[in-house]
């Protein structure tokens, strides 16, 4: 029998290129999916740049897919042809992290192992998103929904968002629909270029700042009253932005450590607090009632901290519902759309250049149209 192959964006030894990969056959409990649209994430860029040691040669954990084939024993609700989203984080099996520890979505076929299927990490989507490129925002918007499921019960007057990547923008835009009415938004950007891009958007924060504006400007922008801080930051910036917020805003704070953190992350502003442990206490949507850590800063100010690795299936469904209900609120965040070959060229560019632009335009979210023009993988000559 001839071997069957599919196309994939493969990273190896600092190279990124499109290559044929053997297409696996699902066995008992497994599902083979055909990714349709996949997003490029900030953690993907960290892996491409050698800043993370995750082993998967095929990255990509954001997007939607169609079920292509199933092994024996799979739920009939996941029959071939079903449109699905895959939760990339297993709450009980750290060996499954889609696009990090196992091959991800930037390929025409992806095998989902039985342990992930049994844990309910493959979730049917009731209808396709319009346009389908919005599927690149599903997983990052689900992380914001998770954050707001905690913050919606807090007495928050101002939302302060650090980070001008996809999640930071999503946090600003979703606040008006997922938090109580009247919450004011302040968005701190990494660069002037990031702030300039936001200033041209219809759905922007009430106040736009950059990190260079300093603590006095931050304090003035936030004003009085309880403040929620969302750190939608890369792992090398999360601690710095946390300390900026703690020093500049000595009042009532609740902080979401949404961005990554080094395993040994610690701050003199929060003596005795193991920040990575706080973030990891909520994983894959568990526990059902998220853990919130109560701490005291070195200045004696109480602060509440929480974080999360991954989301639950309900957060992905709620994100799909939100994108369906208000697509115009999020559509312009998908700034670039490409097939596999052009996406590989963009990725190679981003590895070398840190200005987050492609062909003269600022890149917020790249949606990769993975689906092949043909209906099935190709067969290699016998």
Long-range contacts (C-beta under 8 A, 24 or more apart in sequence): 1-382, 2-379, 2-380, 2-381, 2-382, 3-379, 3-380, 4-377, 4-378, 4-379, 4-380, 5-377, 5-378, 5-379, 5-380, 6-107, 6-108, 6-109, 6-372, 6-377, 6-378, 7-107, 7-108, 7-340, 7-372, 8-58, 8-103, 8-106, 8-107, 8-108, 8-340, 9-58, 9-59, 9-60, 9-106, 9-107, 9-340, 9-343, 9-344, 9-347, 9-368, 10-57, 10-58, 11-47, 11-48, 11-57, 11-58, 11-59, 12-57, 14-50, 14-351, 16-48, 16-344, 16-347, 16-348, 16-351, 17-344, 18-340, 18-341, 18-344, 20-378, 20-380, 21-58, 21-107, 21-109, 23-109, 23-377, 24-109, 24-111, 25-69, 26-69, 26-70, 26-71, 26-74, 26-111, 27-71, 27-72, 27-114, 28-71, 28-72, 28-73, 28-114, 29-71, 29-72, 29-73, 29-74, 29-113, 29-114, 29-117, 29-118, 30-70, 30-71, 30-74, 30-111, 30-112, 30-113, 30-114, 30-117, 31-67, 31-69, 31-70, 31-71, 31-74, 31-78, 31-111, 31-112, 31-117, 31-122, 32-67, 32-68, 32-69, 32-70, 32-109, 32-110, 32-111, 32-112, 33-65, 33-66, 33-67, 33-68, 33-84, 33-86, 33-109, 33-110, 33-111, 33-112, 33-122, 34-65, 34-66, 34-67, 34-68, 34-108, 34-109, 34-370, 34-371, 35-60, 35-63, 35-64, 35-65, 35-105, 35-106, 35-107, 35-108, 35-109, 35-110, 35-370, 35-371, 36-63, 36-64, 36-65, 36-66, 36-83, 36-132, 36-135, 36-369, 36-370, 36-371, 37-63, 37-64, 37-132, 37-133, 37-135, 37-136, 37-367, 37-368, 37-369, 37-370, 37-371, 38-62, 38-63, 38-104, 38-105, 38-106, 38-136, 38-367, 38-368, 38-370, 39-63, 39-135, 39-136, 39-137, 39-139, 39-140, 39-166, 39-365, 39-366, 39-367, 39-368, 40-136, 40-343, 40-346, 40-347, 40-365, 40-366, 40-368, 41-140, 41-166, 42-165, 42-166, 42-167, 42-234, 43-100, 43-260, 44-99, 45-350, 45-351, 46-234, 46-235, 47-100, 48-347, 48-350, 48-351, 49-351, 51-236, 52-100, 54-97, 54-100, 54-101, 55-101, 56-99, 56-100, 56-101, 56-102, 56-103, 56-104, 57-103, 58-99, 58-103, 58-104, 58-106, 58-107, 58-110, 59-99, 59-100, 59-104, 59-106, 60-98, 60-99, 60-104, 60-105, 60-106, 60-107, 60-368, 61-86, 61-88, 61-97, 61-98, 61-99, 61-100, 61-104, 61-105, 61-139, 62-88, 62-105, 62-135, 62-136, 62-137, 62-138, 62-139, 62-140, 63-105, 63-135, 63-136, 63-138, 63-139, 63-368, 63-370, 64-125, 64-128, 64-129, 64-132, 64-135, 64-138, 65-105, 65-110, 67-122, 68-109, 71-114, 74-117, 77-124, 78-117, 78-122, 78-124, 82-124, 83-124, 83-125, 83-127, 83-128, 84-122, 84-123, 84-124, 84-125, 85-122, 85-123, 85-125, 85-135, 85-138, 85-139, 85-316, 85-320, 86-110, 86-112, 86-116, 86-121, 86-122, 86-123, 87-116, 87-120, 87-121, 87-122, 87-123, 87-284, 87-310, 87-311, 87-312, 87-313, 87-316, 88-121, 88-139, 88-310, 89-283, 89-284, 89-309, 89-310, 89-311, 90-115, 90-116, 90-119, 90-121, 90-284, 90-310, 91-119, 91-283, 91-284, 91-285, 91-286, 91-310, 92-119, 92-284, 93-119, 96-121, 105-370, 106-340, 106-343, 106-368, 106-370, 107-370, 108-340, 108-370, 108-371, 108-372, 108-377, 109-377, 120-313, 121-313, 123-313, 123-316, 123-317, 125-317, 125-320, 126-320, 127-324, 129-320, 129-323, 129-324, 129-327, 130-324, 130-327, 131-327, 131-331, 133-334, 133-337, 133-367, 133-369, 134-323, 134-327, 134-330, 134-331, 134-334, 134-367, 135-367, 136-334, 136-365, 136-366, 136-367, 136-368, 137-166, 137-170, 137-319, 137-323, 137-330, 137-333, 137-334, 137-365, 138-316, 138-319, 138-320, 138-323, 139-311, 139-316, 139-319, 140-166, 140-167, 140-170, 140-365, 141-170, 141-174, 141-319, 141-322, 141-323, 141-330, 142-311, 142-315, 142-316, 142-318, 142-319, 143-167, 143-258, 143-308, 143-311, 143-315, 144-170, 144-171, 144-174, 144-178, 144-230, 144-258, 144-319, 145-174, 145-178, 145-311, 145-315, 145-318, 145-319, 145-322, 146-285, 146-290, 146-308, 146-311, 146-312, 146-315, 147-171, 147-230, 147-256, 147-258, 147-308, 148-174, 148-175, 148-178, 148-179, 149-290, 149-315, 150-256, 150-290, 150-292, 150-306, 151-179, 151-228, 151-254, 151-256, 152-178, 152-179, 152-180, 154-226, 154-228, 154-254, 155-226, 156-180, 156-183, 156-226, 156-227, 156-228, 156-254, 157-182, 157-183, 157-184, 157-223, 157-224, 157-225, 157-226, 157-227, 158-183, 158-184, 158-185, 158-186, 158-222, 158-223, 158-225, 158-226, 158-227, 158-228, 159-183, 159-184, 159-185, 159-186, 159-227, 159-228, 159-230, 160-186, 160-188, 160-218, 160-222, 160-227, 160-228, 160-229, 160-230, 160-245, 160-249, 161-185, 161-186, 161-187, 161-188, 161-205, 161-229, 161-230, 161-232, 162-188, 162-229, 162-230, 162-231, 162-232, 162-233, 162-237, 162-241, 162-244, 162-245, 162-259, 163-188, 163-190, 163-230, 163-231, 163-232, 163-233, 163-234, 163-237, 163-241, 163-259, 164-189, 164-190, 164-191, 164-194, 164-195, 164-197, 164-198, 165-232, 165-234, 165-364, 166-333, 166-364, 166-365, 167-232, 167-258, 168-230, 168-232, 168-233, 169-198, 169-333, 169-364, 170-232, 170-330, 170-333, 171-230, 171-232, 171-258, 172-203, 172-204, 172-205, 173-203, 173-329, 173-330, 173-333, 174-322, 177-322, 177-326, 177-329, 178-322, 183-228, 184-223, 186-218, 186-221, 186-222, 188-213, 188-218, 188-241, 190-237, 193-355, 193-362, 194-362, 197-362, 197-364, 201-332, 202-332, 203-329, 211-241, 211-244, 215-244, 215-247, 215-248, 216-248, 218-244, 218-245, 218-248, 218-249, 219-248, 219-249, 222-248, 222-249, 224-251, 225-251, 225-252, 226-251, 226-252, 226-253, 226-254, 227-251, 227-252, 227-253, 227-254, 228-253, 228-254, 228-255, 228-256, 229-253, 229-254, 229-255, 229-256, 230-256, 230-258, 231-255, 231-256, 231-257, 231-258, 231-259, 232-258, 232-259, 233-258, 233-259, 233-260, 234-259, 234-260, 235-259, 235-260, 235-261, 235-262, 238-265, 239-265, 239-267, 239-275, 242-267, 242-269, 242-275, 243-267, 243-269, 246-270, 246-297, 246-301, 246-303, 250-297, 250-299, 250-301, 251-301, 252-302, 253-301, 253-303, 253-304, 254-292, 254-303, 254-304, 254-305, 254-306, 255-303, 255-304, 255-305, 255-306, 256-306, 256-307, 256-308, 257-305, 257-306, 257-307, 258-307, 258-308, 261-307, 268-298, 269-297, 269-298, 269-299, 270-295, 270-297, 270-298, 270-303, 270-305, 271-298, 273-305, 275-305, 275-307, 278-305, 278-306, 278-307, 279-307, 279-308, 279-309, 280-307, 280-309, 281-306, 281-307, 282-306, 282-307, 282-308, 282-309, 283-308, 283-309, 283-310, 284-309, 284-310, 284-311, 284-312, 285-310, 285-311, 285-312, 285-313, 285-314, 285-315, 286-312, 333-364, 333-365, 334-364, 334-365, 334-366, 334-367, 335-361, 335-362, 335-363, 335-364, 335-365, 335-366, 336-361, 336-363, 336-365, 336-366, 336-367, 337-366, 337-367, 337-368, 337-369, 338-366, 338-367, 338-368, 338-369, 339-368, 339-369, 340-368, 340-370, 343-368
